[in-house]
Amino acid sequence: MGVRIKLHTCNVYIICSYIPLASDIAIYLEHLSLIKIVTSRLKLNDKLIVLGDFKLPNDSWILNDDLGCYIPFSYLLIYKEFFDGLHGLGHCQLNNIFNVDNKLLHLFFCWDLYLELFHLKISIIPLYCWLQIV
C-alpha cells in the first residue's frame, strides 16, 4: 500500500508493506521490483519512504557513521539481490529501533538521509485494561 502527499516543492511517496516470516525470496524480489518502478517515476525533488516489516531472517545491521544509516552486516546469501537492489537505488535503513532480542527492526528505508526518524517511548495499556475503562 502506498500514498502520495503533494507538497508545494515535491511529492512524498510512502510505501507501507509487510512480508511474513519465511516468505519465498520471490516475494522479496517482487517487492523490490515495485520499489524500483516507483523510484524510476520520481521527479528530482520527490521523496520516497519505504515503511514496513520485512521479516528478514538471520540478518544483522551495523551503524555506518560515514553514511549516517544502518547497513547490513550479515544476511543469508539468498537475500543478496534484495539488499543490493535496495542499496543500488540509494535506499538506506534509517530505523534505530531494536526489539527485545536486540535485533534491528527493518522498518524505515529511505533515500533521503536528511529525513529524521524519531519514536516516542510510551507505555502500552493492555487491551483488557482499556476495555475496563470504556
C-alpha positions in Angstrom: 0.0 0.0 0.0 1.3 3.5 -0.7 0.3 7.1 -0.6 1.4 10.3 -2.3 1.5 13.5 -0.4 1.6 16.6 -2.7 3.6 19.4 -1.3 4.5 22.7 -2.9 8.0 21.7 -3.7 7.8 18.0 -4.1 5.7 14.8 -3.7 6.4 12.5 -0.8 5.6 8.8 -1.6 5.2 6.5 1.4 5.1 2.8 0.8 3.9 0.5 3.6 4.3 -3.2 3.5 4.6 -6.4 5.5 6.3 -9.6 4.4 5.6 -12.6 6.5 8.4 -14.6 8.1 9.8 -17.4 6.0 8.4 -16.0 2.7 9.8 -17.2 -0.5 12.6 -15.0 -1.9 10.3 -14.3 -4.9 8.1 -12.2 -2.6 11.1 -10.0 -1.7 12.2 -9.6 -5.3 8.7 -8.8 -6.4 8.6 -6.1 -3.7 11.9 -4.8 -4.8 10.7 -4.6 -8.4 7.7 -2.5 -7.3 10.0 -0.2 -5.3 12.2 0.2 -8.5 9.1 1.2 -10.5 8.1 3.8 -8.0 11.7 5.1 -7.8 12.0 5.3 -11.6 9.0 7.6 -11.6 10.2 10.1 -9.0 10.9 13.6 -10.1 14.1 15.4 -8.9 12.8 16.8 -5.6 10.4 13.9 -4.8 10.9 11.8 -1.7 10.3 8.1 -1.2 9.9 6.4 2.2 9.5 2.6 2.5 8.0 1.6 5.8 7.3 -2.0 6.8 8.3 -5.2 8.4 10.3 -7.3 6.1 10.9 -10.2 8.5 14.4 -10.9 7.0 15.7 -14.0 8.8 19.2 -14.2 10.3 20.3 -10.7 9.4 22.3 -8.2 11.5 23.0 -4.5 10.9 25.7 -2.0 11.9 25.6 1.7 12.0 27.8 3.2 9.3 28.8 6.6 10.8 30.1 7.8 7.4 26.7 7.2 5.7 24.6 8.0 8.8 22.5 4.9 8.4 22.5 1.2 9.1 23.9 -1.2 6.6 23.5 -5.0 6.6 26.4 -6.7 8.3 25.4 -10.3 7.7 22.5 -12.0 6.0 21.6 -15.1 4.2 23.1 -15.1 0.7 19.7 -15.8 -0.9 18.8 -12.2 0.1 21.8 -10.6 -1.6 19.9 -9.5 -4.6 17.2 -7.9 -2.4 19.8 -5.9 -0.4 21.9 -5.0 -3.4 18.8 -3.8 -5.2 17.7 -1.5 -2.3 21.1 -0.1 -1.8 21.6 0.2 -5.6 18.6 2.5 -5.6 20.2 4.5 -2.8 17.8 3.4 0.0 19.3 3.3 3.5 18.0 1.8 6.7 17.3 4.7 9.0 15.5 2.9 11.7 17.2 2.7 15.1 14.6 0.6 16.9 15.6 -2.7 18.3 13.3 -5.5 19.5 13.6 -7.4 22.8 16.1 -9.8 21.2 18.3 -6.8 20.3 17.5 -7.2 16.6 17.2 -4.1 14.5 13.7 -3.9 13.0 13.6 -3.3 9.2 11.0 -0.5 9.4 12.3 2.5 7.6 14.2 2.7 4.3 14.7 6.0 2.6 17.0 7.5 0.0 16.9 11.0 1.6 19.3 10.9 4.6 18.1 14.4 5.7 14.8 12.9 6.9 14.9 12.2 10.6 13.3 9.2 12.2 12.1 9.5 15.8 9.9 7.4 18.0 8.1 8.1 21.2 8.6 5.7 24.1 5.1 5.2 25.5 3.6 2.7 27.8 1.1 0.4 26.1 -2.0 -0.2 28.1 -3.1 -3.8 27.8 -6.3 -4.2 25.9 -8.2 -5.7 28.8 -7.4 -2.5 30.9 -8.6 -0.3 28.0 -11.8 -2.3 27.8 -12.5 -1.9 31.5 -12.0 1.8 31.3 -14.5 2.1 28.4 
